[in-house]
Each structure stands twice: as structure tokens, then as C-alpha cells.
Amino acid sequence: MYDKPLPCFGCGIGWFSLLLGFVFPFMWYYATILYFRSYYHRDPRERAGLAASAIAAMICTIAVIITIVVLIF
């Protein structure tokens, strides 16, 4: 069942979203939505990449909030 290669050049949607997220941060949020909707039940190999993208989205959100608070006050 898991002999077929992963999508997105063989690295999976999660890891591809993590890498592409450094250029387009909205990809992290897309992968986070997939993670919370349990997309990894289709292929458990996707779970680690989707979780990494969710963590990156959280860090990005916190950094943006802190930046906005510092600039306003």
C-alpha cells in the first residue's frame, strides 16, 4: 500500500509545504488545516511533515503578533 511514492516530488505534501512556506507562509496554514482534518490517515508517512508545518505556522503567527504589538506600542 505504501510502495507508491509520495506526491510533491516524493517528499510529501507536509514537507513540501514546510519548504515552500518559507517563501509563501500561507502554505504552512494550508498544511495545518490538512493536519487538523486528519489528512495523514490516507498515508501515515505524511503525518510528520504536516505536524512540522503546523509548528511553523504557530511560530510565524506568534512572531507576527509580537511584531505588531511592538510596532503599535
ChimeraX attribute file (.defattr): number of C-alpha atoms within 10 A of each C-alpha:
attribute: neighborCount
match mode: 1-to-1
recipient: residues
	/A:1	4
	/A:2	8
	/A:3	5
	/A:4	7
	/A:5	10
	/A:6	14
	/A:7	12
	/A:8	12
	/A:9	9
	/A:10	11
	/A:11	15
	/A:12	19
	/A:13	24
	/A:14	29
	/A:15	22
	/A:16	20
	/A:17	26
	/A:18	25
	/A:19	16
	/A:20	14
	/A:21	19
	/A:22	12
	/A:23	9
	/A:24	11
	/A:25	18
	/A:26	14
	/A:27	22
	/A:28	29
	/A:29	22
	/A:30	18
	/A:31	26
	/A:32	25
	/A:33	15
	/A:34	19
	/A:35	22
	/A:36	12
	/A:37	10
	/A:38	14
	/A:39	16
	/A:40	19
	/A:41	11
	/A:42	9
	/A:43	13
	/A:44	11
	/A:45	16
	/A:46	20
	/A:47	20
	/A:48	15
	/A:49	23
	/A:50	30
	/A:51	21
	/A:52	19
	/A:53	29
	/A:54	25
	/A:55	16
	/A:56	19
	/A:57	22
	/A:58	15
	/A:59	12
	/A:60	15
	/A:61	14
	/A:62	12
	/A:63	12
	/A:64	12
	/A:65	12
	/A:66	12
	/A:67	11
	/A:68	11
	/A:69	10
	/A:70	9
	/A:71	8
	/A:72	7
	/A:73	5
